[in-house]
């Protein structure tokens, strides 16, 4: 999250300069590719491989969102037992 915030801040500083550059209509722009490029440029080369790219971090968050659905079979089997144990 810190890397995403850092990249977002860097992109806010680079926005005025980016408006001066001509944009080719043939090349589609990808927000995640630009965010990855900005974060790679803002981190030193000695730390670049240690930090995951923002796109990898967001992919990890998407996988994490599916965990409750993956646990549904287990929690449904434990539901009768938890009623007996009380709180």
C-alpha positions in Angstrom: 0.0 0.0 0.0 2.9 2.3 0.7 4.3 1.7 -2.7 1.0 2.5 -4.3 0.7 5.7 -2.3 4.2 6.7 -3.3 3.6 6.0 -6.9 0.3 7.9 -6.8 2.1 10.9 -5.3 4.8 10.7 -7.9 2.3 10.6 -10.7 0.5 13.6 -9.3 3.8 15.5 -9.5 4.5 14.3 -13.0 0.9 15.1 -14.3 1.7 18.7 -15.5 4.7 17.4 -17.5 2.7 14.5 -18.9 0.1 16.8 -20.4 2.8 18.5 -22.5 3.8 15.3 -24.2 2.0 14.3 -27.4 0.0 11.0 -27.1 -0.1 8.6 -30.0 -3.6 7.3 -30.6 -2.2 4.0 -31.8 -0.7 3.0 -28.5 -3.3 2.2 -25.8 -2.5 3.5 -22.3 -2.6 1.1 -19.4 -3.0 2.6 -15.9 -1.3 -0.4 -14.3 1.7 -0.4 -16.6 2.2 3.3 -16.0 1.9 2.8 -12.2 4.4 -0.1 -12.4 6.8 2.1 -14.4 6.5 5.0 -12.0 7.1 2.8 -8.9 10.1 1.2 -10.6 11.6 4.6 -11.3 11.0 5.9 -7.8 12.7 3.0 -6.0 16.4 2.6 -6.1 17.9 -0.3 -8.1 19.2 -2.0 -5.0 15.6 -2.3 -3.7 13.7 -2.8 -6.9 13.7 -6.6 -6.9 12.7 -6.8 -3.2 9.5 -4.8 -3.7 6.6 -6.3 -5.7 5.1 -4.1 -8.4 1.8 -2.4 -7.6 0.1 -4.7 -10.1 1.4 -7.7 -8.2 0.2 -6.2 -4.9 -3.3 -5.6 -6.3 -3.4 -9.1 -7.7 -2.6 -10.4 -4.2 -5.4 -8.4 -2.7 -7.8 -9.8 -5.3 -6.7 -13.3 -4.3 -7.2 -12.4 -0.7 -10.8 -11.3 -1.4 -11.6 -14.8 -2.5 -10.5 -16.5 0.8 -13.8 -16.4 2.6 -15.4 -18.2 -0.3 -12.7 -20.8 -0.2 -13.3 -21.4 3.5 -17.1 -21.9 3.1 -16.9 -25.7 2.9 -14.8 -25.8 6.1 -16.9 -23.4 8.1 -20.1 -25.2 7.1 -18.7 -28.5 8.5 -17.7 -26.8 11.7 -21.0 -25.0 12.2 -22.7 -27.7 14.3 -19.6 -28.0 16.5 -19.4 -24.3 17.2 -23.1 -24.3 18.5 -22.1 -26.9 21.1 -19.1 -25.1 22.4 -20.8 -21.8 23.1 -19.0 -18.4 23.2 
